[in-house]
Amino acid sequence: MLDVTGLGHAFGANQVFTDISLTVNEGELVCIVGPSGCGKSTLLRSISGLMTPKSGEILLHGQPVRGKVPGDLAVVFQDYSRSLYPWLTAAGNVEFPLKRLKLTTAERKERVREALEWVGLADAGKKRPRQMSGGMQQRVAIARALAYRPALMLMDEPFASVDAQTRFELEDLLLRVRREHDCTVLLVTHDIDESVYLGDRVVVLSRPPATVAADMKVELPAQRDQIKTRASEAFVSLRSEVARLLHGSGNSEENETEAAEE
Amino acid sequence: MRLIRNVAGVVVFLLIWEGFGRSGYLPVDYFPPPTVVAGTLADQFSSPEYLRALVATLLTWLIAFGISVGVAVPVGLVLGSVPFVRDATRSVIEFLRPIPAVAMIPLALVLFGNGPSMKITLAVYAAIWPIMFNVIYALGQVDQQYLDTARSFGLGRVRTTLRVKLPDVLPFAITGFRLSATVALLVIVAIELVNGGSIGIGTYVMQYGENVGHMDIVFAGAVVAGALGVLINSGIALLQRKLVPWGGGTE
């Protein structure tokens, strides 16, 4: 459903990525993982139509996306505190994009209620973002995307700003809702473990100017578990494979990248 | 607890004032203590002439403030949203803004005569800037990600302005209201004091106090003006809490 061909972008003379091609099929969860500065966010912004890349083509359902946001797409940003509107309640934020759609008030309210329930916030609809923890706020942002019923959900480092415990919870939440509601998701992360744990496929980007270093299928059972899956042999070998592709050889460089990402 | 501290502050202030006034350091006629001023205030509030003056000042203020909000908010929104217009008007605004309204009294006298419309015009002139600047500034500061989020859900320009920019600007605009309300009152009373002419508490103080050496009336006038300022300010603060329950903007 999403076909990206030969995408390239540069900021001035600084080429961030060149010749990126990837596809996302209906119902898939694809993770893009890459070192910092390889233009992951730029790539996602291009796909979402928020910006126009210098070269290449993006097709969503065969329709070109060029600098115009398609109507059936939702983006979940990393920084939930600047993505949720503080003047709206949780329910108000979830309802925000629905007002544009041709829905009756009852349908809209039902979608809001349902989406908040899916993310485990059925009782928090009246709270305002600033009364909620970071994890709760990001759940609201996910609920907002789900309620919009997008054909494709784009997630830009969605769990990078929450603590480790919350992060595990939100990862499992994402796996659960996509399984229950057949979402198609393209998720960008710098976290190798996360990409393998969440993805049906992992697209590995190289250092800038980035290209696709590998596009791997994740051969793990659909039902994943934070403890067991991460300890399984398949997971461990996949994650080292991705790490090798990401960092190449040379440990000092690896440390550098890790440090830069902190 | 905070109320007690506030009251304690006022009481201590009044005691010092009373002590100083009674100390004989300055003649009581020149520096009347609060007990004397309180008596004067009580007399004034039973005088219809004074009450008329008070109402006149308040009405003038209300009209001036209303016009300021009515002019400054739309103009600020236009200037803040259209970069070309903002740049084109910047230097004119920067020139006009620092001119004290009181300095324009002679011009305003010629144009509007010595009536309420003169006071209102100058008060509006002084009071539109804080609102306008706050609105322009806040529009420029709307978080890019708020806008990206709206765009990613397919909201157009008009919807984004109504549903994202306006609520985000509101707390800043109200802060502007607070500043402007005080400035308008200040300018009105100052014009009355300097220029007399039309009815108002400043004019009353000048006629019955300043000109005939009744300092108690001057002090009473200051107390009333101060009290009005406090009332107006807390009124708008209350409005702010009602309209901006998320406490945005100022953080």
Interface residues (C-beta under 8 A of the other chain):
Chain A: S48 L50 V69 G71 L73 A74 V75 F77 D79 R82 S83 Y85 P86 W87 F96 P97 K99 R100 R128 P129 R130 Y148
Chain B: D143 Q145 Y146 D148 T149 R151 S152 F153 G154 L155 R159 R163 V164 P167 D168 L170 V244 P245 W246 G247 G248
